[in-house]
Amino acid sequence: MRLFHLLILISLFFSVSSKGADERHMVSFGPSGFGWSGSSEKIKSNNGSPFEKVESLLTELSLNYAYRFNKRMQLGGFYQTWHQEYDFHLNNGGTSTSDLKTEVYGLFLLYNFSSKFKESYFLGTSISFYNYEEENSGDFGKAENKTPFEIDDTGVTYEVILGKRFSLLKWNIDHLTYAPQVGVFYRNHGKDFDDQEIRNGIGFNIQAIKFDFIF
């Protein structure tokens, strides 16, 4: 709810400060939208554990922007990164790590079916490039009686999306719209995935909590 309240305040600010704006710019807020978040956790282990304590650090960053270059079309780009790291402090004084990182960046093109931009259905396509890295150190594997491993993947994703914007003007919120969307994508894989004869896949995603901020 804090995020929604913040979006309302930003929207009210733009309502006052940008009367007459041509509304060519858009950023999105949601699970893969605009923002940054992070968390840190220190875990105490029980007696008998090979670890004295565990520290966890998570960072997430998502950025996106779209420009409307005519009445119906928008061109935009996005960048997302997700990084989680565990530091396992062993009883003998050593430190073991487990690390996972994903990075995605790409471009998208949207077509709006109505000139009423804040209430329109929209259809889009996107192309994105991603890198995935997962690594567990040898000490961690030994403590867990498992073989240490590293997984790397890289590839390209092609996606078609369909969504609908809902105006919030009846609540006197001018620049913010509720804009859920669904997507179908095709993705190819490389590196360690390719070594295992995993070459491509198809899937879908749903963004039910998503707001487009138009100014």
Secondary structure as UniProt FT lines:
FT   HELIX           2..17
FT   TURN            19..20
FT   STRAND          25..29
FT   TURN            31..32
FT   STRAND          35..44
FT   TURN            47..48
FT   STRAND          51..68
FT   STRAND          73..90
FT   TURN            91..92
FT   STRAND          95..112
FT   HELIX           117..119
FT   STRAND          121..136
FT   HELIX           138..143
FT   TURN            144..145
FT   STRAND          150..164
FT   STRAND          166..167
FT   HELIX           169..171
FT   STRAND          176..178
FT   STRAND          181..188
FT   HELIX           191..195
FT   TURN            196..197
FT   STRAND          200..207
FT   STRAND          211..214
//
